[in-house]
Amino acid sequence: MNDPRSLTDRRDYWLTDARVYCLIWMGRCLERAEGVSRAVDAAALGAMESENENKDESFELALKPVLAAWGVRPEGNDLRGLLYENETSSVYRNLVRARSNAQQVGPLELMNAINLVVAEMERNEVSVKTPEQVHQFVTVIIKLLANAYDVIETNWFHREPLSEQVIYRLFAQQQQQ
């Protein structure tokens, strides 16, 4: 028996205003989680490439501009604040909010994709400390978020990637105008 929330059973699914609101906030939370993840990854990569012998100190210094950019006040463990604790900007809290909004509007496939990212975050909550571990962890999170975006694009909105011929034709049309 198929799940009624699956896209395979509900092709004529209409969105009400309340569901559109949830969809918008789900997207914003997913984008914010990805943005913070990429910023933390850039800080980790910068610390790994640093000539300073103390990589952890370099990582803490590299996190300072990330904290400022995302509006996170340094309180204790900066990395933990960016990944888990900050109410508005942490990756984990944004994923939980995205999951909550997706429950109102998203199909089962999207819920499963977001749940995989949340589960990965919860599984590695304590073990991520060094820049190398952070880079590996955040790379997995970004890939799982890409899977969630793929569900939205291909499964939900039925969009296929554009072929090179279509891209060229669109480019040529744009140049003629």
Helices and strands as residue ranges (DSSP letters): H 17-49, H 55-69, H 78-80, I 81-85, H 91-105, H 108-123, H 131-150, I 151-156, H 164-176
